[in-house]
Amino acid sequence: MTENTTGHVLPTPSQTVGPFYGYALPFPEGEQVAPKGHPDQITLHGYVLDGEGKPIPDAVLEFWQAAPDGSLKGAPGSLRRNPVTGGYLGRNGTDFTGFGRVATDADGHYALYTLPPGNSGLPYISVCVFARGLLHHLYTRAYLADGADPLLDSLPDGRRATLVAQPGERRTYRFDIRLQGEGETVFLEFP
């Protein structure tokens, strides 16, 4: 906290902490939300780009989603820790977790392997972006289809498109995230 000239205490501004995300946040198989080899697995992938359209090689993305049956609880213990050392034991490899954390590679690319979300309405995956230069992480959604949706319907056509992943071959979806500038992804504000 800091004090201004009138004696009022003001909150201290957030500080950027990166680019250290690759050191502490990613965990092994963080991109594998669905059990490996599941026949319904889909891939959500894309690039994280800065305002000039250049890739950001040290961003971290967190993903949350409903299970195919619409439930939100995920698999208990899917991010298991050793009770003695606190070290990471890994996912159990058989359960759907509903949560993933992925670092971008040197080209700013990420890939998430998951199952189709079963939320009511249009299927979407929630995304949280951590990247250098951001004072606060950013929230957005990757919709796997376009159609009637209260959030999408509230946006102009050009902005709406920034939330809709583009379907590709072999059950893949391309979802690029542009942090600012022309084609900036729509980011959501939560109180």
C-alpha positions as CSV (number, residue, x, y, z in Angstrom):
1,M,0.0,0.0,0.0
2,T,1.1,3.6,-0.7
3,E,0.0,6.8,0.8
4,N,-1.0,9.8,-1.5
5,T,-0.6,13.5,-0.7
6,T,-4.0,13.6,1.0
7,G,-3.1,10.9,3.4
8,H,-5.3,8.2,1.8
9,V,-3.9,4.8,1.5
10,L,-4.0,3.5,-2.1
11,P,-3.5,-0.1,-3.3
12,T,0.0,-0.8,-4.7
13,P,-0.2,-1.4,-8.4
14,S,0.4,-5.0,-9.7
15,Q,3.8,-5.7,-11.1
16,T,4.7,-7.9,-13.9
17,V,6.5,-11.1,-12.8
18,G,7.5,-12.6,-16.1
19,P,8.9,-14.1,-18.0
20,F,9.3,-16.7,-15.3
21,Y,6.2,-18.7,-16.1
22,G,8.0,-21.5,-17.7
23,Y,9.9,-22.2,-14.5
24,A,7.2,-22.6,-11.9
25,L,3.7,-22.9,-13.5
26,P,3.8,-25.7,-16.2
27,F,3.7,-29.3,-15.0
28,P,4.3,-32.5,-16.9
29,E,1.4,-33.4,-19.2
30,G,-0.4,-30.2,-18.4
31,E,-1.7,-30.2,-21.9
32,Q,-3.3,-33.7,-21.6
33,V,-6.8,-32.9,-20.2
34,A,-8.3,-36.1,-21.7
35,P,-6.9,-39.5,-21.2
36,K,-4.3,-40.3,-23.9
37,G,-5.8,-42.2,-26.8
38,H,-9.4,-41.4,-25.9
39,P,-11.4,-41.9,-29.2
40,D,-13.3,-38.6,-28.7
41,Q,-10.2,-36.5,-28.0
42,I,-10.0,-33.1,-29.7
43,T,-7.0,-30.7,-30.0
44,L,-7.3,-27.0,-29.4
45,H,-4.1,-25.2,-30.6
46,G,-2.9,-21.9,-31.8
47,Y,-0.5,-19.0,-31.2
48,V,-0.3,-16.3,-28.6
49,L,0.6,-13.0,-30.4
50,D,1.6,-9.5,-29.3
51,G,0.2,-6.3,-30.7
52,E,2.5,-6.5,-33.7
53,G,1.4,-10.0,-34.5
54,K,4.7,-11.5,-33.2
55,P,4.6,-14.8,-31.3
56,I,5.1,-14.8,-27.6
57,P,7.4,-17.7,-26.7
58,D,7.0,-17.5,-22.9
59,A,3.3,-17.3,-22.2
60,V,1.3,-19.8,-20.1
61,L,-2.3,-20.6,-20.7
62,E,-4.7,-22.3,-18.3
63,F,-7.8,-24.0,-19.5
64,W,-11.0,-25.0,-17.7
65,Q,-14.0,-26.7,-19.2
66,A,-17.0,-28.8,-18.5
67,A,-16.8,-32.6,-19.0
68,P,-18.6,-34.1,-22.0
69,D,-21.5,-34.9,-19.6
70,G,-21.7,-31.2,-18.6
71,S,-20.3,-31.7,-15.1
72,L,-17.7,-29.2,-13.7
73,K,-16.0,-31.2,-11.0
74,G,-13.2,-32.9,-12.9
75,A,-11.4,-35.9,-11.6
76,P,-10.4,-35.7,-8.0
77,G,-6.6,-36.1,-7.6
78,S,-5.9,-35.7,-11.3
79,L,-2.9,-33.5,-10.4
80,R,-1.5,-35.8,-7.8
81,R,1.3,-34.8,-5.4
82,N,3.5,-37.0,-3.3
83,P,2.2,-36.6,0.3
84,V,5.8,-36.9,1.7
85,T,7.8,-34.7,-0.7
86,G,5.1,-32.6,-2.2
87,G,6.6,-33.5,-5.6
88,Y,4.4,-34.0,-8.7
89,L,3.3,-37.6,-9.3
90,G,1.4,-36.8,-12.5
91,R,-2.1,-37.3,-13.8
92,N,-3.5,-40.8,-13.3
93,G,-3.8,-41.2,-17.1
94,T,-7.4,-42.5,-17.1
95,D,-9.6,-39.7,-15.9
96,F,-10.9,-36.5,-17.6
97,T,-9.6,-33.6,-15.5
98,G,-11.3,-30.5,-16.9
99,F,-8.1,-28.4,-16.2
100,G,-4.9,-27.9,-18.2
101,R,-1.9,-25.6,-18.1
102,V,0.2,-25.2,-21.2
103,A,3.3,-23.1,-21.9
104,T,3.8,-21.7,-25.4
105,D,6.8,-23.1,-27.3
106,A,9.6,-21.0,-28.9
107,D,7.3,-20.1,-31.8
108,G,4.5,-19.0,-29.5
109,H,2.4,-22.1,-30.2
110,Y,0.4,-24.2,-27.7
111,A,-1.7,-27.3,-28.0
112,L,-4.3,-28.8,-25.6
113,Y,-5.6,-32.3,-25.8
114,T,-9.1,-32.6,-24.4
115,L,-12.7,-33.9,-24.9
116,P,-15.5,-31.8,-26.3
117,P,-17.1,-29.7,-23.5
118,G,-20.7,-30.6,-22.6
119,N,-21.7,-27.2,-21.2
120,S,-25.2,-26.0,-22.0
121,G,-25.4,-23.8,-25.0
122,L,-22.5,-23.5,-27.4
123,P,-19.5,-25.6,-26.4
124,Y,-16.5,-23.5,-25.1
125,I,-13.3,-23.8,-23.2
126,S,-12.4,-21.0,-20.7
127,V,-8.8,-19.7,-21.1
128,C,-6.6,-17.6,-18.8
129,V,-3.5,-16.0,-20.3
130,F,-0.3,-15.2,-18.4
131,A,2.4,-13.4,-20.4
132,R,5.2,-11.0,-20.1
133,G,4.2,-7.4,-19.9
134,L,0.7,-8.2,-18.5
135,L,0.1,-6.7,-15.1
136,H,-2.9,-9.0,-14.7
137,H,-3.8,-12.2,-16.3
138,L,-6.5,-12.1,-19.0
139,Y,-9.6,-14.3,-19.4
140,T,-11.3,-15.3,-22.6
141,R,-13.2,-18.2,-24.1
142,A,-12.6,-20.5,-27.1
143,Y,-15.9,-21.4,-28.6
144,L,-15.8,-24.6,-30.6
145,A,-18.9,-23.5,-32.7
146,D,-20.6,-20.3,-33.7
147,G,-24.2,-19.7,-33.1
148,A,-26.6,-18.1,-30.7
149,D,-25.0,-17.2,-27.4
150,P,-25.5,-14.3,-25.0
151,L,-21.8,-13.3,-24.9
152,L,-21.2,-13.8,-28.7
153,D,-24.5,-12.0,-29.6
154,S,-23.4,-8.9,-27.6
155,L,-20.3,-8.4,-29.8
156,P,-19.9,-6.9,-33.2
157,D,-19.2,-9.4,-36.0
158,G,-15.4,-8.5,-36.2
159,R,-15.0,-8.9,-32.4
160,R,-17.2,-12.0,-32.2
161,A,-14.8,-13.9,-34.6
162,T,-11.9,-13.5,-32.1
163,L,-13.7,-16.0,-29.7
164,V,-14.6,-18.7,-32.2
165,A,-12.0,-21.4,-32.8
166,Q,-11.7,-22.5,-36.4
167,P,-12.3,-26.3,-37.0
168,G,-9.6,-28.2,-38.9
169,E,-8.8,-31.7,-39.9
170,R,-8.8,-34.7,-37.5
171,R,-10.8,-33.1,-34.7
172,T,-8.6,-30.0,-34.3
173,Y,-9.5,-26.4,-33.6
174,R,-7.3,-23.4,-34.2
175,F,-7.6,-20.6,-31.6
176,D,-5.1,-17.8,-31.8
177,I,-4.9,-15.2,-29.0
178,R,-3.9,-11.7,-29.9
179,L,-3.1,-9.6,-26.8
180,Q,-3.6,-6.2,-28.4
181,G,-3.9,-4.3,-31.6
182,E,-5.9,-5.1,-34.8
183,G,-7.8,-8.3,-34.3
184,E,-7.3,-8.2,-30.5
185,T,-9.0,-11.1,-28.8
186,V,-12.0,-10.2,-26.7
187,F,-11.1,-10.5,-23.0
188,L,-13.6,-10.9,-20.2
189,E,-13.7,-9.0,-17.0
190,F,-14.7,-10.7,-13.8
191,P,-15.5,-8.8,-10.6
